[in-house]
């Protein structure tokens, strides 16, 4: 249970905060979910304006209804109910109640008549004054500081999705932090056991250190808040089409180039005093420091913003009395330097540009942010050609999901060996019929219908020897299962990174990579082009003859036109494999898969994992560490020692290294296509043998 502080209170006291509401109350409040009452829509679903009883008084409320197609499901729902039912603060949105009725999951909040900060900055063009913006920033900072230090929880609460669309505005313009569905209690100093290999968050606001290391602390919220500060100052989105690298890096680069006055929102340029501007920008930069340990805390931000606001209020009173504008006379001579703030980013690949500011998941967790809106737009009903399994039959086939039948575990859930009749697919005894792999969604995991439906829809249409075959699926209330052909060997990473008495030979490795390239070429050439978004060695399955099959399409995307780039709001991927251009811009294309393939290629050459917390800090990200070494021509120092007895010919090794470098360049347009990768690998094989 969460404890609250005596000073934490909301503007309106609810008679039964966080109470369970009946479904008929929700229907009455929303007039049976009348579309005319929809006031917003996000990854969770639609939000309706309705009226609900607070004791004997009917009050306005914001009613958020889970979309049946949404990937944000049961776990986010209960996380938010638990958090907001027990936390109280004037700058934290209040939960009136919730409803859990059959498939319906509904959250009911106090109604915030002025919408979101994002609305006013980017959609409505509201003429927000500089003082209004400072007050909003200060209030939001206080709300976050409460989550980090004022809840009574020793480790504090990390919001994990701080952004302007999650800062709601009361009718008095008082800001309130909302949407705690991704929030997490996390130690302030995470150890190797506290690492998320999958990341959650929003493009433009994601902390690069969290991206590189998987270590989540309150300083990740601080980074995102730094982006919010620049968003308020510049009135540009965190990821803007006109800004190649996102707002945070663009703003910091502009400041370094002496262009500070040019990036400030024109509407407020004559309202800001040089001294307050300098301090405000310094706060934002300290929030965005590359090293989390050197970022300010939210408590520091509150104090510093209060000083800026107080000084600005005095300045404006003085200006009004004097009838003059300091900004216009003095900004051009404003002394400003950022040398003391080291915001230079770490390189994501050692190739091309670096990442400092990045572009809303997940996930973040196995699905590093599957954007639920993408699922609803892209995917239809499951393929009718697939077998629809009954849950009871799958229980029987897997001996009631016995631990003895367990094959492994991923972010979606556990996989079990099962036995079914070869013709009818009805359950059979162990060793009788054919073996299948049954992947069952973990009951307490956040990934749900969205990822399940993605895999069913994509694999239901795919037929290729290098793509895993999906036999069928099961959807029984909140139980989501997938049934695949059983691959008798293991995944590529199992064989590549374990100390096997017979390590994979150079020829076998090349054959596996060629199989993967053939699978990608097939997916990328489909009429409705498929982009995996998650090419990695653990998703390359190997049969008994070491033929490669691509598996795990839970975060894949359809691109309706071949060669098309799709912009997403939520990231998806795994530490060490994520395409830095995708991470920075949210742009997904077939070239996103090519970057991941390049990482697998480097793993193949070195025999090392793409990301490993056991290595020293500068070596944890394999690509960041090895690309400079490769460029210096020192590949011999990092080549997999297991290849020493079966060393590839010099020409083959050089070609393989050159291909890896091409796959890992920053600009997607400069990467080879999957067809070009396939041709290159076949030529390398010819040179090798």
N, C-alpha and C positions, 0 to 999 in steps of 0.2 A: 504494500500500500504506500502511496506517496503522501508525504506530509506537506503542509503548506505553511507559509509564514504569516504572521499576524498582519503584516502590512499589505499582503497580497489580496486584492479584492477586485471585483468587477464593477462596472458602472451600474449594472442592473442585477439585482439579486433574484435568482430563480427559486421558486418554492421547493422544487425537487430537482436540483441540477443533476444531469446525467441519468434521469429516470428512464425506465423502459416504457416506450409508448406502444399502444395497440395499433395495428395496421389500419383499423377503421378511423382512428384519429388522423393518421397520415392522409388517407383518402379524402377525408373531410377538409383537412388543411389545404390540400393542393387541388381540390375540386376534381378528384380522380385523375391527378397528374395532367391537368390541362396544359397544353403546350404554350398557351399564351402567358403562363406564369413562369416559364423558364427564364432564368436570369443569368445563366452561365452553364458552361460545360467543360469538364476536365477529364483527366485519365480515369477517374473513378466513375463518372457518369454525369447526368444532368443535375443542375441545382434549380430548385423551384422556390419562388417566394410564396409563402403561405402564412396562415394565421393559426396559432396554437394556443391552448389555454395554459397560462401560467397561474396556477391556483384558480381563482375565479375570474381572472382577467385574460382576455384574448389579446395576444401580442403577435407582431410580425416575426417571422422566422425564416431562415434559409434552410431548405430541406434538400439534402444531397442523397440521391438515389443511385445505388450501384447498378451500372449497366450490366446486363447479362453477358455482354461480350467483353467486359473489362477484365484485364489481367490483375487489377488491384482488387483483391477479394477479401476473403474471410479474415486473413491475418492482419492486413492494414486496417480493416474495419474495427476489430477488437483492440488493436494497438491504440487507435485514436480514442475509442470509448474509454479505455483504461486511463490513458494519459489525461484527457480533458475532463473526465469525471472527478479527478483527484487534484488537479492543479487549478489554482485561482490566481489571476493577476490582471490588473487593469489593462495591460497590453497583450493579453492572451485571449483569443476568441473563446467565448463561453459555449459549452455544449449543453443545450436544453435537454436533449434526450436522444434515444436511439430506438430503432425498431428492427427486430430480427424475426421475419415471418416467412417461413418456407425459403424460397430463393431470394426473397426481398431482404436487402440489407440497407438501412436508411439511417443517416445521421442528421440531427436537427440542431442547428446553431442559432444563436442570437443573430438577428438580421442587421447587416451593416449597410446602411442606405447609400453610402458613398462608394460602394464597390471596392475595387482593388487599386493599389498604387499604380500598377501596370496600366489599368484602364485610363487613368488621368494623364499619365506620362506619354502613352503611345497610341491610344485609341480615340480619346475624347478631346485631346488638345486643350485640356483645362488650364487656364492661366494661373498655375500655382506660383505664389510668390516665393522668394528665397527663404523668408522666415517660415512660411508654411512648410516648405521642404525640410528645413532644419528640424522643426518640431516633429515631423513625421519620422525622420531618421532617428532622432533622439528617443522617441517612444518605442520604435521597433527595437532599438538597441537595448532598451530597458527590458523588453519582453524576452529577448534572447539571453540577456544576462540572468534573468530569473530562471530560465530553463537550465543554464549552465551551473548556477551556484545557489539558487534560492529555493529549490524544491525539497530540500532535506535528503535528497539521494546523494550518497557520498561521491559517486562518480559523475553526477550531473547527467543531463539529457542533451544529446546532440540532435538538433532538428533534422539535419541532412538534406533539406530542400529549401533553403533560404533563397527567396527571390521576390521580385516586386509583385508578382501575381499571388503570393502567399502573405502579403501585407494588406489586410483589410482596413477600411476607413469608416469609422463611426460617423454619424450625422454631425458630430462636433469636430470631425476630421482627426480624432484621436486614432492612432494606428493600433492594430491588433494582429499579432502573429497567428496564422492559421495553418491548417493541414499538417497534423502531426503523424500522419499515417506511416511515414518512413522513419520517424524518430527512433532513437536507440539509446539505451543507457550504455555508456562506454567509459572505460578508464581513461583518465587524462593522459596517462603515459602508457600507450599500448605496447604489449610485448609481442613476440612472434606468434603467440597463441591467440592474439586478438586481431589477426589479419583477415580481411575479406578479400578473397581472390576476385570476387565480382563486386562491382561498385554501383552505388545508387546516387542519383543526383540529376541535375539539369544542365544541359549544354550552356556554356557561358558563365556558369556559377561554380562549376566543379573545381575543387581544390586540386592543383596538379600533384601535390605531395601525396594526397589520398589516392590519386590515380596511379602514381608510380609505386607506392608501397603497400596500399591496401590498409594502412593504419588510420583509423578514424578517431579523431578527438574533437573537442569543442572548437579547435582552431580551424577545422574545416568549415564550420559555420562562419567563423570570423572572415575567412577568405571570401565566401559568398557575399557577406555583408559589405566587404570592400567593393565588390562589383556593384552592389546596390547603390553605394555612395556615389560612384562615378555615373551610374545610370541616372540618378537624381540630378547631378551636376550638369551632365551633358545632354540629357534627354535623348539618349540613343539606347537601343536595345542591347542586352548583353551579347547577343549574337545578331549582328546587323549585316545585311548583304553587302553594304558598302565598306565594311571593315573586315579585311581578310583574316585577321587573327582574333577577332572578338574585341569587345569593348575594353576590357582591362588592359590588354597589351597595347592597343591603339592609344588609349589615354596616357599610359605611362611613357610610351615612345614619343608622343606629341609633347609631353612635358619636358622630356630630355632634349628635344629639339627646339625648345624655347617657344612652343606654340600653345601655351596654356590658355591664353585669352581666346584663342580661336576655337577651342573645343567646348567652351561653356555655352549652355543654352542661351540663345540670343535674348530670350525674354527676361532673363535675370541678370544680364551682364552689368547693368547699371545699378544693381541692388547689392552687390557684394563688395565689401572692403578688402583691400589687398591682404591685410594681416589675417583676416578670417579665412579668406580663400586659401592662403598659404597653409594655414593650420588644418583646414578641412581636407585639402589634398594630401597633406602629410599623414593624416589619420587613415585615409583610404589606402595610401601606399603601404603603411605599416600593416594594415589588414591583409594586403596582398603579398607580403614578403614571402619569398620562395621557401625559406626555412620556417616551419610552423613554430619552432621554439622562439623565434624572434618576432613573431606577430604579436600585436597587442591582444589583450583579453577583451571580452565584451564589457567588463567592468571599466577597463581603461577607456574604451570607446565612449561609454556613457559620460564619464567625467570630462573627457576632452570635447565632446560635442556640446555638453552643457556650457563649457567655457566659451566655445565659439558662438553659441546662440546668445548667451548673455552679452558678449561683446558686440555682436551684430545688432542686437536690439538697442544698445547704447549708441552705436554708430548711426543707426537709421534715425533715431530721435535727434541726434546732433545734426545730421544732414538735413532733416526736415526743417530744423530751426534755422540753419544757415542757408538753405535753399541752393545747395550745390551738390555735385556728384563726384565723390572721390574716385570712383572706379575709372571714369573716362579720363581723368587727368593723370592717374598714377599707375594704372595697370601695366602700361607699356614699359615702365622702368622697374617693375616688380622684380627684386632679386630672388631667384629661385634655383635651387640645386637639388638633385636627388641622389647625389653620390653616396650619402650616408645610408640610403635604402637600397640594399642589394636585391633587386627583384628579377635578376637574370635567371631565366628558367633552365632546368636541366634539359638536356637533349633527349628526345624520345627515341632517337634511332642513330644519332651521330650523322644522319644524312639530311641535307637540306636545312630548313629552318628549325628553330627551337620552339618549344611551347612555353608560354608564360600564362596566358589566359586562355581558358578553354570554354568551349561551348558545352536538359532535363532529362536514373534510373537509374538500377536497378539495380542493373543491376545489378550489385549490385548483386554475394549471392550468385547463383548460376546464371541468371539472366541479368546482366548488368544493365538493367533498365529497359525492358520491353515496354515500349510506349503503347498503352492500351488503345489509344485512338488509332494507331496504325493497324492494329488487329481488326478493329471494327470496319475500317475502310477497305482493307485488302482482302480479307478472308471471308469465305462464305460458309455454307454448311459442309459437314464432313462428306468425303467422297462416298457415293453409294456403292462403289465396287468393293469397299473394304468390309471385312467381317465385323459385325457388331457383337461384341462379347458380353455375356452376362457376368456381373461381378462374382456371383456365386461359382460360376464355372472357372473363373480365373483363380479363385481361392482354392478350388479343388486341384487345378492343374499345377499349382505351386505349393501343394501341401500346406495350405493355409498361410502362404507367404512365410514359410519356414526359414529360419536363419541358415539352415543347411542348404537351402536353395538360393541363397543370396549371391548375386553376381557382382554387385558393386553399388556405389551410391554417388549421386551427383546432386546438383542444385535443385533439380525437379523432384527428386526423391530416390527411392531404392529400386534396383533392378533385380528381378528374380528369374531363375530358370524354371520353366514350366514344360509340361508334356501334354500334347494334344493329338487327336486323331488326324492323320495326314489329309483325309478327304473332308471330314465334317468339321474339324477344328473343335470338336467336343473334348472335354478333359479326359485324359487317359492316365494310366499308372506310370510311375517313373520308369524310364527306359523303354516305354512302349509308344509307338507313333513317332512324331517328330518333336524335337526340342524347340522351344521358343523363348525369347527374352521378354519378360513382362516388366515394364517400367511403371511404377505406381507413384503418383504424386504424394509427397509427404504431407500429412494432415495439418502440420503446423507451419508449413513453408508458404511464403508469400506468392510463389509462382502458381498460377491456377489455370483457368479456362483459356486465357489468352495464349500462353505458350503451348498448351495442349492442342488447341485448335490450329495454331500455326503449323505444328508438326503434322497433324492429320491432313490438313489442306494441301500442304506442299508435297509430302511423301505419297499421298494418295494419288497424285498425278505423275509422279516420277517413276521411270522404269529404265534402269541402267545398271550394268554389272558393277560399277564403282559407286553406287548409291545404295545405302541400306534399304532393305525391303520392309515396308510396314504392312503387316498382315491384317491388322484391325485395331479396334479401340473399344473402350468402355467408358460410358459416362453415366454414373449412377449417383444422383443428387450431387454431393460435393466430391465424389470419388472419380478421379480422372486417371485412366490407365491407357497405356499404349502397348501393343503387342507386335514384336518384330521377329524376323528370322533370327535364329541364334547363330552367332559367329563363334566358331569353336576355339579360335585362338584368343588373342587379347588385343588391346588397343596399342597403337604405335608407341605411345609414351611408355607403356609398361615394358615393352621389349627394348626400347632405346635407352632408358635411364636406369634399368635394373642391372645388377651385376650378374648377368646370366653367364653360365659356363660357355655358352656358344653365342657371343654377341652378334648382332646383325652385321652381315658383310656389306661391303660397298655396293655390290651388285643388287643385293636384296633391298637396300635402302633406296637405290635409284628406281627399282621396279615399283616400290611403294609410292614414291613421289610421282612417278609417271601415272600410276593409277589414280592418285588424287587429282592430278592435273586433268586427266580425262573426265573425271566426275565433275570438276568445276567447269570445264569446257561445255559439257552437256547442259548443266544448269544455266550457264550464262548464255546459251544459244536457244533456250526455250522461247516460245512466243511471248509468254509471260515470264520474263527473265527472273531467275531466282538468285538473290544475293544472300549468302550464308550469314554474314556478319560475325562469324565465329569460327573461322578455320584455325584449328589447333591440333596438336598431336594427339590429345586425348580423345578427339572426335574422329580419328582415323582408325577404323576397326579392320582387323586382319583375319582372314579365314585361314584354314589349315595349310593353304598353299601360299600364304602371305600376299594374297590379292587384297588391295586396299578398298575399303568402302567408307564413304563419308556418312557420318551419322550425326544426330542431334541438330535438328532444324528449328528449335524452339524460338530462336531470335531471328530467323531468316525473314527476308522481305521479298515481296513481289515488286519488280520494276516493270510496269506495263509495256514499256518500249525498250528494246535492246539499246544499250549505251546510255540510257537515261540516268540522271542523277536525282535521287529523292532526298528531300530535306526532312529530317526527323527532329523531334524535340527531346527525345530521351535516348541516351546512349545504351549500347548493348555490346558486351564483349568481356574479355578476360585479361587480367593483368599480364603484361608482357607481349600480348598479341594485338592490342588495339591500334588501329590505324590512327596516327596522330592528326592527319588531316580531317578524318571523320570526327575525332575527339574534339578538334578545335572548331569545326564548322557545322557538324550535324549532317553533312552531305554524305549520302550512301550511294555507292555504285558498285559495279562488278570489280572495280579496282580496289575496293575495300577488302575483298577476299584475297586479292593478290598480295597485299601487304601481309596479311596473316600467313599466307603461303611462304612468303619470304622469311618470316620468323621461323616457321617449321624447317625451312631449308638450312638456316643457321643452326638450329638444334641438331639437325642431321649431321652437319659437319663437325660440330663440337661435342656432341653427346651430352650436352648440358640443357637443363630446363630453361624455358623462356623467362621464367621469373622464379627466384628461389631465395626465401628469407634466410636460409642457412649460409648463403654467401655474404661476404662483407658488403657494406652498403653500396659502394660504387660498382659492385659486380652483380647486384641482385637482378637488375634488368639486363638480360643477356645481350640484347641488341645494342643498348647504350654502351655497354662495356666492350663488345667485340668489334663493332663497326670501325672505330678508330684503329684498332689493331689490324683489321683486314686491310684497311686503306694504306697502312704503312707497309703492307706486304709481309706481315709477320704471322700469317695464318698457321704456319707450322707450330707456333707456340700454343695454339688453342685447339688444334685438331684433336678429335676424339682418339685417345690412346688405343682404343680397341681396334682402330683401323690400321695401326702400325704394321700388323701382319698381313693386311690386305689393302695397302695404301693405294688410293686412286692415282692413275697416271697424272703427271703434271698438267697436261693440257686439259684433262677432264676436271681437275681440281680448280684450275684457274677459271674455266668456263662456269663452273658451279658457283664460285665466289662472285663472278661478274653478274650472274643471274640474280643472286641474292641481293646484291647492291641495287640492281635495277628495280626489283620488287619493293625495296624499302625506301625509295626516294619519297620525299614529302608530297610532291605534286602528283595526284592520281593520273593525270594525263600523260605523265612521263614514265609511268609503269607499263610493263608489257601486258598484253591481253592474256587470257588463259590459254588461247590457242598458241600464242607465241611462247609461253612458258612450256607448253607441252612439246612443241617442236624442239626447243632448246634442250630439254631433258632427254628427248630421244636421240639427239645428236651427241650429247654427253655420254649416253649409254653406248652409242656406236664407237666413240673414241676410247671408252674404257674397255670394250671387249671386241 
